[in-house]
């Protein structure tokens, strides 16, 4: 495992931690923006996991580039929806 793989894994774990903390805070406070932000970070976590898989030698025959970008785009669209339509 090289240094780049470690950085990508840490990025995925950081995104997952942010998602967990935001969704946990939403469970307590029930602010919609926390929900949309948490769901965005869930999508970013998926995107980062796909990045780790895409650059892994075990998945060398599979190109996950479009799926990574799709997951990130859906995550950003969820956050954008929350910022536009759920603002107070």
N, C-alpha and C positions, 0 to 999 in steps of 0.2 A: 504494500500500500504506500503510495507516494504522498508527498505533502499536499498536492492539489486535491487528492481524494479526501484527505482529512479536512481540508477547508470546506469542501462541498458538503460533507457530512455534518460538520459543525453549523453550516448555514441552514441545512434542513432541520437540525435539532433546535436552532434558535427560532426559526419560523414556527415550529411546532409548539415551543414554549410560549411564544407570543399568542398563538391561537388559543392555547389552553387558558392562559391568564385572562385574555379578553373575554372568552366565552364564560369563564367562571365569574368574572365581574358582571357580565350581563345577567347571569343567573341571580345575582344578589340585588342589582340595582334596577334592572329591566329598562335600561336606556337602549333605544334601537341602534344608535350609532356603534355601541359596543358589539352588538350582534353582527352588524354588517362588517365591521373591522375584523372581528374574529373569524367570520366566514371567508373574508379575503385572505387572511393568513393561513387558513386551512388550504385554500387553493394554491397559495405560494409554497406551502409545505409539499403539496403534491408535485408542483413544478420542480422543486429542489430535489425531491426523491427521484423524479424522472431524469433529472440532470445527472445524479449519481449513477443511475442505472445506464444512462446513455454513454457515459464516459468510462464505464467499467469494462474490463476486458471480457467478462463473462457474457456481456450482451453486445459483443462487437459486430454481430451480423444484423442487428436491429437498429434502425434509425428512429429515435424518439424525438427528434427536433420539433416536428409539428405538434406533437402532443404536449411537449413542454411549453411551447408558445401558446397553445390553446388553453392550457390550464392557467397560465399566468394572465392571459387576456380575460378569461372568465372571472378570475379572482379580482382583477382590476375593475371589471364591469360591475361586479357585485358591490364593491366599495363605492364606485361612482353612483350607482343607483341609490345606495344608502345616503350619500352626501347630498344628492339632488332632491330626492323625493321624500326623505324622512327628516328633513331639517325642520327645526322648530322656529 
